[in-house]
């Protein structure tokens, strides 16, 4: 028999508190709507492009260029055809404009107007394939330069966290900003720099193959960050990765010392050397693999760390079990975020290494 759900009655006090919260949070998104010609926007961006100190600049958390050539060309085609372009979001930071959303569009326009981008695979303006900006008629060049782009300019009261939150809300498609890039923007500093150093470790990159595209989106940093977070706090993990990782990096931002850095660097290095000596394919499934599943990396790296913590004298061990069906079950992606599965797979690796 179907149970009747009991309706929860909202009190007047709850309604009042909700309205107060709405009014308080609205203050974080002070903005104006403006329009500028493309030539003005690109000039203010390009003037400081070398040191990223122009009037318009791209923040660290979305610095990497990720649009493919075809998509860049298609965007320019849209500009020429007069197809409406989504708003570009800027934020007033110390009197300069930080690009909150639209960096790919700005960089594509800059590349095209600088004659660095050659139009390719256009489907509507096929006659323009293989054209650079300089190949267009002078009249067409002028019209492109003078075309206005609509922008949302966030006011100076909009803090960093609100800007990053806005970026996440806007980017819901295939190019959505990865969590690690958001964290880099919000909590960048000494600890994040250390994570990047580990991510660029030659042995790590050799043992843990990651595609170029995922590397550009800072997947190596994500891997390393998860290793340290799970190694230190896996029993506190609740089953939701994003808040767990954010809480971890937040806790390190202002308390990370040189002494702690030395210890973490040492444990990371010992773990890598052990994997190199005992796991034929490193963290990957095969020698020729071009990518490494996160769940597999987490199981092996954290399991090895825990085993070395319990027995630092471990050297050469049997790892034939890596190819077993049992290990495959432990490292299935559909169980990646489950708390019990996380503890189960890391304990499995630890116990196998310890010969239990």
N, C-alpha and C positions, 0 to 999 in steps of 0.2 A: 504494500500500500504506500502510495507516494506521500512523503511527509510535507506538511504545510509549512512553508518558511515564515518565521515570525518577523513581522515588519519592525524595523528599528526606528523609533521615533526620535527625530532630531529636536533637541531642546532649544529654547530661545538663546540660552547662553552659548551654545555651539554655533548658532547662526551668527551671533555677534562676533565671536572669535574668528569665524571663517571670513567675515567681511573685513575685519581688522587685518587679517593676514593678506588678503587680496590687495588692500590699499597699500600695505607695507611693501609687498613684492613688486607692485606696479612701478614704484619709485626707481627700481633698478633698471628700467628700460625707457629712459628719457631719450627722445629722438626727434629728428627733422627729416623731411623728404626733400631731396635736392636733385638737380640735374646739372651735369657738366659735359662739355664736348669730349670726345674720345682723346683728341690731341692734348687737351689740358690734363686729363687724368694720367695718360701715359707719360707725359713730360714730367709730372711731379713724381711719378713712380721711378722713371729711368734716371732722374738726376741723382738719386742716392742708391742706385741698385747695387753698386759694388760693395758698399759697406752696410747696406740695408738701413740707411739713415736719411732717406728722402722724406718728403712731406707725406707721401703715401708709401706704406711698407707692409711686408708680410711677416707675421709673428712666427716665432720658432715652432709652435705646435702645428703649423701647416706649411712648412717650408718646402717640402719635397714636391717636385713636379711629377704628376702622375697621369695626366691626360695623354692618350695615345695620339699619334700623328693624324689619324683619320678623324678623330673627334675634334681636334684643334681646327682642322680644315673645315669641318662641318659647321663649327661655331662661326668662323669667318664668313662662310657662305650665308649663314643666317643674318649676320650683320649687313652684308651687301644687299640681301633680298628685303631687308627692313622687317624681318620677323621679330616680334617683341622679345626682348631679352629680360630674364628675371632680374629683380633688384639686386644690386651689389650692396652689401652691408659693410659700413665703416664704423669705427669707433674713435672718438676724440681721446687720444692718450698723450698727455703733455703737449697739446696743441698740434700734434701730428695725427694723421689718419691711419689707424691700424686696420688692415683688411680682415674683417671677421668672416665674411663669406664672399667669394668671388675671385680668389687669388688665381685660379686656373684661367678664368676669363681675362684678367688683367695681364697675366704672363703671356697668354696666347696673342693678345692684341699687341703687346710690346714686341713679341717675336716677329709678328707679321709686319708691323710698321718699320721694324729694323731690317727687313729683308732677310731674315733668318729662316722663316717658315715658308716652305713651298707647298702650295695647295695640292692636295692629292685626293683621289677617289670621290670627287664631288659628284652627286647624283642629279642635281638640278642644273647648276651652272657648269656643265661639262666642258665648255670651251675654256674655262679658267684653270683646268687641271694643268699642273706644272708651272703655274704663274707665281711669281713673287709680287710683293706690293709694288715694286718699281716698274713691273710690266703692265700695270693697269694704266689707263689713260689719266692724264693730269686731272681732268675733271672728276673722274671716279675717285682718285686719291683724295682730293679735297673733300668730297662728299662723305667719305668714310671718316676722315679726320674730324669733320664738323658734326657728325652724328652724335647726339646726346645719349648718355646712359643715365638711367634713373638709379638713385642711390638712397638708402636709408642710412642716415648719419646719427649714430648713437652719441648721446651727450657725455660730457666729462664725468657725470655721476655714475655712469655704468661701469662697475668694477670688473676686474679680470674674470672672476668666476662667472659673472652674468654673461660676459662676452662668449666664454667657452660653452656655457650652457645653451646660449642662442645658436652657436655654430652646430652643436649636436642636434638641436631640434630641427634646424633647417636641413641638415644633411642626412636624409633618411633613405637615400637611394644607394646604388652600388658603390659610390665613392664616399660613403659615410666615413667621417674621421674615425680612425681606430682609437680605442681607449688609451693606448700608450701615448699617442700624440696629444690627446687631451691632457693627460697627466703631466706630460712634459711641459705643456703650457702653464698649467696651474701650479705644479710643484717642482719646476726645474731648479737646478742648483747643484750643490756639491754631490748629493747622493745620486741624483739622476746622471750626473757626469760620470760617476763611478760605474753605474749600470751600463752606460754606453761604452766605457773602456772595456768592461767584461764582454760586451756584445761584439766588440771588434777583436777579441782575443783570437789569434791565428788558429790555435788548436780547437777552440770552440767552433769556429766557422768550418774547420775541416771535418769535425765529428758530427756536426749538426747542419747539413746542407739546407739552405733556404733559398728560394727563387729570388731573382733580382727584383721582381715586382714587389714581393712581400718584404724584401730587405729595405726597399725605398719607403715602405710604410712602417718601418721600425719593428718588424717581427722579431729580429734577434734580441732587441731590448725587451720585448714582451716576454720572450722565453726566459731570459736571465732574471727578470723581475719576478716571474712566477717561481723560478727555482728558489730564490732567496725567501720569498714570502711563504711558500709551502714548507721549506726546510725549517724555518723559525716558528711558524704559527699554524701549521696544518691542523692541529687539534681545535683551533678556534674558527676554522673555516665552516661556514653555515650552508654552503651549497650555492652561493651566488658570487661569481668571480669578480665582477666589476667593483662592488662596494668593498669586498675583501682586499683587493689589490690597491684600491684608492686609500683605504684606511692604513694599509701597510706603508705605502710611500709617503703618505701624509705624516705618519709618526716618525719617519726618518729625516724629513726635510730640514728641521731646525736642530736636530740632536745628533746628527751623524758626525762622529769624531774620526781623527786620523787613526787612532788605535782600533776602532771598530772596522774601519776600512781595511786595515792590515789583516785582521782576522778573517774577514769575509773574502778578501782577495786570496788568502791562503787556502781556505776551505774550497773555494771555487776551482782553484788550480789543482789541488789534490784530487778532487772529484774528476776533473777532466783527464788527468794523467792515468787514473785508475780505469776509466772507461776506455781510453786509448789502448791500454795494455790488455784489457780483458774482453772487450766487445768488438768482434771482427768488423762490424759495420758501423761502429760508433752508436749514435742515437737513431740512425736511419734503419729502415727495414732491409735494404740491400746496398751493396757497394756502389751501384750506379744510380741510386736514388737522388733526385734533385730537390727533394723537400723532406721535411721531418714532421710527422704529426705531433702536435703539442702534447697530447695525452701520453704518447710514447716517451717523449723527452722528459716529461714530468716524472713518470714512473721510474725511469732509469736513473736520472740525475738525483732526485730526492732519495730514492732507495739506496743508491751508492753512498750518498752523504750520510744517511742514518747508519749504514753498516760501518763506515769508517769512524763514525762518532763512537760506536760501541766497541770497535776493534781497530785502532789506528795502525796496527802492524799488518793488516791484510795486504797481500801482494797479488799473486796469481791465483785465480779461482775458476771454477767450472761455470760456464755460462751457456751450456747447451740448451737450457730451458727457454732461452730467448725465442727459439723457433717453435715452442710448444703451443698447442691449442689453448692451454690454460693461460699462458701469458697473453695470447691474442684476445681472449675473453676479458682479461683485466684491462686491456688497452683499447677497447672498442670506443669509438668517438661518442656513441650515444649515451655513455655513462660518464663523460668527461667532467661534468659539473656536479655530480652527486658526491656528497661529503663522505659517505661510507665507502664508495668506490675509490675515491682519492686515497683514503687511508689504507684501503685494502690493497690497491695496486702498489703503493710505495712500500708497504709492509711486506708484500709478496717478494719484491725485488730485494729488499733488505735481508729477509730470511733466507732466500736462495743464495745470496752472496755469503752469508754467515754459515751456510751449510746446515740450516735448521730444517 
